[in-house]
Amino acid sequence: MARFSDLIKGSTPVLVDFYADWCAPCKMMAPVLKQVSSDIGEKARIIKVDVDKNPQAAAKYGIQGVPTFILFKNGKLVWRQSGVVPAHTLKQVIENYL
């Protein structure tokens, strides 16, 4: 399994979904992320991080609520938003950093 820091340091944008299994809005985002992933294909990656299983990653990025989405490019945080985010917004944000 690749380390988180390795996953986010490439030039390909990486959207990280910080979520929890008990979170209803997180469950609502699952089909949205699937749609965005199929729309953008190989141009970007989407990875999910369970805050309950990875508390150190959540703490490092100051995750207060879930879902929280953070877009990384070249290892740098370039965009962040908490709560339910529409598919077209996520797609647009990712495309801005391609």
C-alpha positions in Angstrom: 0.0 0.0 0.0 1.4 3.4 -1.0 2.0 6.0 1.6 -0.4 9.0 1.6 2.5 11.4 1.0 3.6 9.4 -2.0 0.0 9.4 -3.4 -0.3 13.2 -3.3 3.0 14.3 -4.6 2.7 13.7 -8.3 1.7 16.3 -10.9 -1.6 14.5 -11.4 -4.3 16.2 -9.2 -5.5 14.0 -6.3 -8.8 14.6 -4.7 -8.9 13.2 -1.2 -12.3 12.4 0.4 -11.9 12.4 4.2 -15.0 10.4 5.3 -16.4 8.1 8.0 -18.6 5.1 7.6 -21.2 6.5 10.1 -21.6 9.8 8.1 -24.8 10.1 6.1 -23.5 13.0 3.9 -20.4 10.8 3.2 -22.7 8.0 1.9 -24.5 10.5 -0.3 -21.2 11.5 -1.8 -20.2 8.0 -2.9 -22.2 8.0 -6.2 -21.1 11.6 -6.8 -17.5 10.6 -6.5 -18.1 7.6 -8.8 -19.6 9.9 -11.4 -16.7 12.4 -11.2 -14.2 9.6 -11.4 -15.7 8.2 -14.5 -16.0 11.7 -16.1 -12.3 12.7 -15.5 -10.8 9.2 -16.1 -7.1 9.1 -15.8 -6.6 12.9 -15.6 -6.9 12.9 -11.8 -7.1 10.4 -8.9 -9.7 10.2 -6.2 -8.8 8.5 -3.0 -10.9 8.0 0.2 -9.5 8.3 3.7 -11.5 7.0 6.6 -10.9 9.4 9.4 -11.7 6.8 12.1 -9.0 4.4 10.6 -6.5 7.2 9.8 -6.7 9.7 12.7 -3.2 10.9 12.0 -4.0 12.0 8.5 -7.2 13.7 9.7 -5.2 15.5 12.4 -2.5 16.6 10.0 -5.0 18.3 7.7 -7.2 19.6 10.6 -10.2 17.7 9.5 -13.0 18.9 11.8 -16.1 17.5 10.0 -16.8 14.9 7.3 -17.0 14.8 4.4 -14.0 17.1 3.8 -12.5 17.2 0.3 -8.9 18.3 -0.3 -7.3 18.6 -3.7 -3.6 18.1 -3.9 -1.2 18.8 -6.8 2.5 18.3 -6.5 2.1 17.5 -2.8 0.5 20.9 -2.1 -3.0 21.6 -0.9 -4.7 23.6 -3.7 -8.4 23.4 -2.7 -10.5 22.4 0.2 -14.2 22.2 1.1 -16.3 20.5 3.7 -19.8 19.1 3.3 -21.7 17.8 0.3 -20.2 19.1 -2.9 -22.1 18.7 -6.3 -20.4 16.6 -9.0 -20.1 19.6 -11.4 -18.3 21.6 -8.7 -15.8 18.8 -8.0 -15.2 18.3 -11.7 -14.6 22.0 -12.3 -12.2 22.3 -9.4 -10.2 19.3 -10.7 -10.2 20.6 -14.2 -8.8 23.9 -13.0 -5.7 22.1 -11.8 -5.1 19.8 -14.8 
